[in-house]
Amino acid sequence: MVTYGSLFPSRFTNPIDAMQKSASCSGSEQSTVTPITRRAMAAIPDTFVFNEIGPVSTQLARLNQSPAVKREARMDVEAFRSMVQDRRSVRGYRIDPVPREVIEDIIDIARGAPSSMNTQPWHFHVLTGEPLDLIRQGNTERMVNGASPQREIPLNHGYEGAHRDRQIEIAVQLFESMGIAWEDKERRRDWAMRGFRQFDAPVSIVVTVDRTLENDAVGHFDCGAVTYGLVLAAWTKGLGCVINGQGIMQSDVVREHANIPEDQVIMTCVAMGYPDDDFVANDVKSTRRPVEEVANFVGFDG
């Protein structure tokens, strides 16, 4: 067996360690270690092995899968910041259908969300066409006729204090953009109806959780994480979303037309589609609390 330890810095046990280390280095170390090790690897026949860790091709494959290399190659901090800060809730949509393969790709991205103990308790029921129209109709008719909400998770039936203030703030922003006066009850009612219809979006994704975790707050938290992943992934595809509990107020209607099995609990839904650029409320971006208000730092200098 031939070894090539002399080709690499002595502090590494094998060339893969050298390359992975170089991915996390900066300055001169990165500029010297990476070219040397990569050239050396490329020059060595695949029949040789490194300290019995495998052929060159195997080691290169390992390197390409290295989290450090992947992070360095793919992470664009400013692009990510822009995506998060530019994203907004979309409440007006074009009628254009969203291709199934686009939605599948969005879900494929979102499913990478973290979950407690890797439980991944979420499910997605993707609706369009007649089934979605039947849900809109049943949900709206019941709510207009005074039916009580029939959600499958506990609801807050009235925010107070700062939470109520922020709720009013976004309502005022939306109404002002649409030219709806606060005292205009008819137009405000029409706005509520839009919510019950899931804002006429061409797609609705109903998010459910395994019933065994129905009363588990951590499982609900996990569903929130994956739902945020959905709306971010959709934004990268040119699609807008709004997380919309109004659209599933009558859960038994949703359960019937979405064919949701009994071993799942309906959490929320995400209205999705291509944004209507002429719908002025789509330009509304809610304000966010500053870092100094939401974060408490302990043990840091200064």
C-alpha positions as CSV (number, residue, x, y, z in Angstrom):
1,M,0.0,0.0,0.0
2,V,1.3,3.4,-0.9
3,T,0.6,6.5,1.3
4,Y,0.9,10.1,0.5
5,G,1.1,11.8,3.9
6,S,4.1,13.9,2.7
7,L,1.9,15.7,0.2
8,F,-0.3,17.2,2.8
9,P,0.2,19.3,6.0
10,S,1.4,17.1,8.8
11,R,-1.3,18.2,11.2
12,F,-3.9,16.3,9.1
13,T,-4.3,12.6,9.2
14,N,-5.4,12.3,5.6
15,P,-6.0,14.6,2.6
16,I,-9.7,14.8,3.1
17,D,-9.2,16.2,6.5
18,A,-6.9,18.8,4.9
19,M,-9.4,19.8,2.4
20,Q,-12.3,20.0,4.8
21,K,-10.2,22.0,7.2
22,S,-9.3,24.4,4.3
23,A,-13.0,25.0,3.7
24,S,-13.3,26.6,7.1
25,C,-10.0,28.5,7.0
26,S,-9.5,32.0,5.8
27,G,-6.7,34.1,4.3
28,S,-3.4,32.6,3.4
29,E,-4.1,29.2,4.9
30,Q,-7.0,28.7,2.6
31,S,-5.2,29.9,-0.4
32,T,-2.3,27.5,0.1
33,V,-3.8,24.4,1.5
34,T,-6.7,23.9,-0.9
35,P,-4.7,24.2,-4.2
36,I,-2.0,21.9,-2.9
37,T,-4.3,19.2,-1.7
38,R,-6.6,19.3,-4.7
39,R,-3.7,19.1,-7.2
40,A,-2.1,16.3,-5.2
41,M,-5.4,14.4,-5.1
42,A,-5.9,14.8,-8.9
43,A,-2.4,13.6,-9.6
44,I,-2.7,10.3,-7.7
45,P,-4.0,7.2,-9.4
46,D,-7.3,5.9,-8.2
47,T,-5.7,2.6,-7.4
48,F,-3.8,4.1,-4.4
49,V,-5.4,4.5,-1.0
50,F,-4.8,6.8,1.9
51,N,-4.1,5.0,5.2
52,E,-6.7,2.4,4.3
53,I,-9.5,5.0,4.1
54,G,-10.3,4.3,0.4
55,P,-9.5,5.2,-3.2
56,V,-9.1,8.8,-4.4
57,S,-12.4,8.9,-6.1
58,T,-14.2,7.9,-2.9
59,Q,-12.4,10.6,-0.9
60,L,-13.3,13.2,-3.5
61,A,-16.9,12.2,-3.3
62,R,-16.7,12.5,0.5
63,L,-15.2,15.9,0.1
64,N,-18.0,17.1,-2.2
65,Q,-20.5,16.1,0.4
66,S,-18.7,17.9,3.2
67,P,-21.1,20.3,5.0
68,A,-18.3,22.9,5.3
69,V,-17.6,22.9,1.6
70,K,-21.3,23.0,0.8
71,R,-21.9,25.9,3.2
72,E,-19.0,27.9,1.7
73,A,-20.1,27.3,-1.8
74,R,-23.8,28.0,-1.4
75,M,-24.3,30.5,1.4
76,D,-25.0,34.0,0.3
77,V,-25.9,35.9,3.4
78,E,-27.2,39.0,1.6
79,A,-29.4,37.0,-0.7
80,F,-30.9,35.2,2.3
81,R,-31.4,38.5,4.2
82,S,-33.1,40.0,1.1
83,M,-35.4,37.0,0.7
84,V,-36.5,37.1,4.3
85,Q,-36.9,40.9,4.4
86,D,-38.6,41.2,1.0
87,R,-41.1,38.4,1.6
88,R,-44.6,39.6,2.6
89,S,-48.0,38.1,2.9
90,V,-49.8,38.1,-0.5
91,R,-53.6,38.5,-0.5
92,G,-54.3,39.1,-4.2
93,Y,-53.5,36.5,-6.9
94,R,-53.6,36.0,-10.6
95,I,-55.8,33.2,-11.8
96,D,-52.8,31.4,-13.4
97,P,-52.6,27.8,-12.2
98,V,-49.5,26.8,-10.4
99,P,-47.8,23.7,-11.9
100,R,-47.7,20.6,-9.7
101,E,-44.0,20.2,-10.2
102,V,-43.3,23.7,-8.9
103,I,-45.3,22.9,-5.7
104,E,-43.5,19.6,-5.3
105,D,-40.2,21.4,-5.4
106,I,-41.4,23.9,-2.8
107,I,-42.4,21.1,-0.5
108,D,-39.1,19.3,-1.2
109,I,-37.2,22.5,0.0
110,A,-39.5,23.1,3.0
111,R,-39.3,19.5,4.3
112,G,-35.7,20.3,5.4
113,A,-37.1,22.3,8.3
114,P,-35.9,21.2,11.8
115,S,-38.1,19.3,14.1
116,S,-37.9,18.0,17.6
117,M,-36.0,14.7,17.8
118,N,-36.4,14.5,14.0
119,T,-40.1,13.7,14.4
120,Q,-41.2,15.5,11.2
121,P,-44.8,15.4,12.3
122,W,-46.2,17.4,9.4
123,H,-48.3,16.6,6.4
124,F,-49.4,18.7,3.4
125,H,-52.7,18.5,1.6
126,V,-52.4,20.5,-1.7
127,L,-55.7,21.6,-3.1
128,T,-56.7,23.4,-6.3
129,G,-59.7,23.4,-8.7
130,E,-63.1,22.0,-7.6
131,P,-62.1,20.6,-4.2
132,L,-60.7,24.0,-3.2
133,D,-63.8,25.8,-4.5
134,L,-66.0,23.6,-2.4
135,I,-64.0,24.4,0.7
136,R,-64.3,28.1,-0.1
137,Q,-68.0,27.8,-0.6
138,G,-68.7,25.7,2.5
139,N,-66.4,27.8,4.8
140,T,-67.9,31.1,3.6
141,E,-71.5,30.1,3.8
142,R,-71.2,28.8,7.3
143,M,-69.3,31.8,8.6
144,V,-71.7,34.3,6.9
145,N,-74.7,32.5,8.5
146,G,-73.2,32.9,11.9
147,A,-71.7,29.5,12.6
148,S,-69.1,29.3,15.3
149,P,-65.5,28.5,14.2
150,Q,-64.8,24.8,14.2
151,R,-61.0,24.7,14.3
152,E,-59.2,21.6,15.5
153,I,-56.6,23.4,17.6
154,P,-57.2,25.9,20.4
155,L,-57.6,29.5,19.3
156,N,-57.0,32.8,21.0
157,H,-60.4,34.5,21.0
158,G,-59.2,38.0,21.5
159,Y,-55.7,39.5,21.6
160,E,-54.9,42.1,24.3
161,G,-52.2,44.6,25.0
162,A,-49.2,44.8,22.6
163,H,-50.5,41.8,20.6
164,R,-53.8,43.6,19.9
165,D,-51.9,46.8,19.0
166,R,-49.9,45.0,16.4
167,Q,-53.0,43.3,15.0
168,I,-54.7,46.7,14.6
169,E,-51.6,48.1,13.1
170,I,-51.5,45.7,10.2
171,A,-55.2,46.0,9.7
172,V,-54.9,49.8,9.4
173,Q,-52.0,49.4,6.9
174,L,-54.1,47.0,4.7
175,F,-57.3,49.1,4.9
176,E,-55.4,52.3,4.0
177,S,-53.8,50.7,1.0
178,M,-57.2,49.5,-0.2
179,G,-58.9,52.8,0.6
180,I,-61.2,51.1,3.1
181,A,-62.4,53.5,5.8
182,W,-62.5,52.1,9.3
183,E,-66.2,52.9,9.6
184,D,-67.0,51.3,6.2
185,K,-68.5,48.1,7.6
186,E,-69.6,46.8,4.2
187,R,-66.1,46.9,2.7
188,R,-64.6,45.6,5.9
189,R,-67.0,42.7,5.7
190,D,-66.0,42.0,2.1
191,W,-62.4,41.9,3.2
192,A,-63.3,39.3,5.8
193,M,-65.1,37.3,3.1
194,R,-61.9,37.3,1.0
195,G,-60.1,35.7,4.0
196,F,-62.8,33.0,4.3
197,R,-62.3,32.3,0.5
198,Q,-58.5,32.0,1.1
199,F,-58.2,35.2,-0.9
200,D,-59.2,33.4,-4.1
201,A,-55.7,31.9,-4.4
202,P,-55.4,29.1,-7.0
203,V,-53.7,26.8,-4.5
204,S,-54.2,26.0,-0.8
205,I,-51.8,23.8,1.2
206,V,-53.5,22.5,4.3
207,V,-50.9,21.7,7.0
208,T,-51.7,18.9,9.4
209,V,-50.0,17.2,12.3
210,D,-50.1,13.6,13.5
211,R,-53.0,13.2,15.9
212,T,-50.7,11.5,18.4
213,L,-49.1,15.0,18.8
214,E,-52.4,16.8,18.9
215,N,-51.8,18.3,22.4
216,D,-48.0,18.5,22.0
217,A,-46.9,22.2,21.8
218,V,-43.5,21.1,20.4
219,G,-45.2,19.3,17.5
220,H,-47.1,22.5,16.8
221,F,-43.9,24.5,16.9
222,D,-42.4,22.1,14.3
223,C,-45.4,22.6,12.0
224,G,-44.8,26.4,12.3
225,A,-41.1,25.9,11.2
226,V,-42.0,23.9,8.1
227,T,-44.8,26.3,7.2
228,Y,-42.3,29.2,7.3
229,G,-40.1,27.0,5.0
230,L,-43.1,26.7,2.6
231,V,-43.7,30.4,2.3
232,L,-39.9,31.2,1.9
233,A,-39.5,28.5,-0.7
234,A,-42.5,29.7,-2.6
235,W,-41.2,33.2,-2.6
236,T,-38.0,32.0,-4.4
237,K,-40.2,30.6,-7.1
238,G,-42.0,33.9,-7.7
239,L,-45.1,32.8,-5.8
240,G,-46.8,34.6,-3.0
241,C,-48.4,33.1,0.1
242,V,-50.4,34.0,3.2
243,I,-50.8,31.8,6.2
244,N,-54.5,31.9,6.5
245,G,-56.5,30.4,9.4
246,Q,-59.6,32.1,8.2
247,G,-59.8,29.9,5.2
248,I,-60.2,26.7,7.3
249,M,-62.5,28.0,10.1
250,Q,-64.9,25.2,9.3
251,S,-62.5,22.3,9.6
252,D,-65.0,19.5,8.9
253,V,-65.7,21.1,5.5
254,V,-61.9,21.1,4.9
255,R,-61.6,17.5,6.1
256,E,-64.3,16.3,3.8
257,H,-63.1,17.9,0.6
258,A,-59.4,17.5,1.2
259,N,-59.8,13.8,2.2
260,I,-57.8,14.3,5.4
261,P,-57.4,11.1,7.4
262,E,-58.7,10.8,11.0
263,D,-55.2,10.3,12.3
264,Q,-54.2,13.9,11.4
265,V,-55.2,17.2,12.9
266,I,-55.7,20.3,10.8
267,M,-53.3,23.1,11.9
268,T,-53.5,25.8,9.3
269,C,-53.4,26.5,5.6
270,V,-51.3,28.4,3.2
271,A,-52.9,30.2,0.3
272,M,-50.5,30.3,-2.6
273,G,-50.3,31.6,-6.1
274,Y,-48.7,34.2,-8.5
275,P,-49.2,37.7,-7.0
276,D,-51.4,40.1,-8.7
277,D,-49.2,43.2,-9.1
278,D,-52.2,45.4,-9.4
279,F,-53.6,44.4,-6.0
280,V,-52.3,47.3,-3.9
281,A,-52.5,45.4,-0.6
282,N,-49.7,43.1,-1.8
283,D,-47.3,46.0,-1.4
284,V,-48.0,46.2,2.4
285,K,-45.2,45.0,4.6
286,S,-45.9,44.7,8.3
287,T,-43.3,46.3,10.6
288,R,-41.1,44.2,12.8
289,R,-39.9,44.7,16.3
290,P,-36.3,45.7,16.6
291,V,-33.6,43.3,17.8
292,E,-33.1,45.2,21.0
293,E,-36.8,44.6,21.8
294,V,-37.0,40.9,21.1
295,A,-33.6,39.7,22.2
296,N,-31.9,39.5,25.6
297,F,-28.1,38.9,25.5
298,V,-26.5,37.5,28.6
299,G,-22.8,37.0,29.1
300,F,-21.6,39.2,26.2
301,D,-19.0,41.9,26.6
302,G,-20.2,45.5,26.4
